[in-house]
Amino acid sequence: MRSIERHHAIQLEGEDRERLARLYEEMAGKAQEIALMMARILKKRGTWSELIIRPADANRSADEVQTDWVDLEIFLTPEGETLGCYDYNNNLAGPCPE
């Protein structure tokens, strides 16, 4: 995991600090829930280590929308094996494209 360069970081305070902390906790819980669902659907075991979310339709060409674009990619630990991918627009879950 990468860390923020401290000399460029801004110390969060007040409402921003509290709100970002709450949002992070909510997102981490949702990520765990997504990983568990994907593991069940795809019949895989493991613990999620990384979640990549791409906004639906972000920077997509018409060809990519119809082919191998994924909106969500989940990785397992410790080997780094990919759990699977989710295509929001087409309601598909499965192995990630190579």
N, C-alpha and C positions, 0 to 999 in steps of 0.2 A: 504494500500500500504506500502510496506517495504521501508526503507530508507537506504542509504549507511552509513556504520560506518565511521564517519569522521576521526578517527585516522588511518584508513587504506586507506583513499581516496587520490587520486592524483589530484591536481588542474590542469585542462586542460587549455592549452594555445595555441595561434597561430592557425595554420592550423587544428590541431586535434580538437580544441575547435569548430571552425567554421564548419568543416565538420560534426562532430557528431551532432551539433545543427541542421544543414540542414537535415541530415538523419533522425533524430528524428521527425522533423516537417513533412517530407515526409511520414514517417511510420504512424504517428498519423493520417494524412489525409487519407491515404490508409485504415487504420483500420476502420475509420469512414465510408468510402465508402463500405467496406466489410460488416460491421454491418448493414448498411441500405439495401444493396442488400439481405442479408440473412433474415432480418426482412420481406422484401417484398415477397421473395420467400416462406418463411415458414408461412407467414401471422401472424406475431407476432408484438407486439408493445413494445417499450422500448428504452432505451438509453444504449449503450454498456459501460461496466465498466472495462472489462478485456478481453484480447485477448491472447490466448496461441497458439503459432505457433510451430509446430514440423517439422523439415526438412523431406521432403518426403523420405520414406524408411529408416529413421534413426533408427538404432537399432531394426529393425523388423525381426521377424522370418517369414518363408514362410506362416505359419498359420495365423499370424496377418495381413499380407498383404491382405489375402482373407476374413478376418472376420471383427472385430470391431475396427480397428485402425482408428484414425482420424488425419488429418494434421492440422486442425484449429478448435479451440473451442472458442465460443464467449459467454460471460456472460452478463446478464442485471443487471441494478440497479433498485431500492435499495434492492430488495428482494434477489438478487443473483441467480435468475432463469436463467437457461441456454437458450440462444437463439437458438443455434443449432451448428452443426458440419459440416465440409466440408472434404470430402475425395478427395484429389487431384488426386490420381492415378486412381480412378474409376469414377471421375466426378460426385460425389454424394453430395447432401446437405440434411440434415435432422436432426431429434432429435439425441442427443448424446447417445452413448451406456451407459447403467447403470454401 
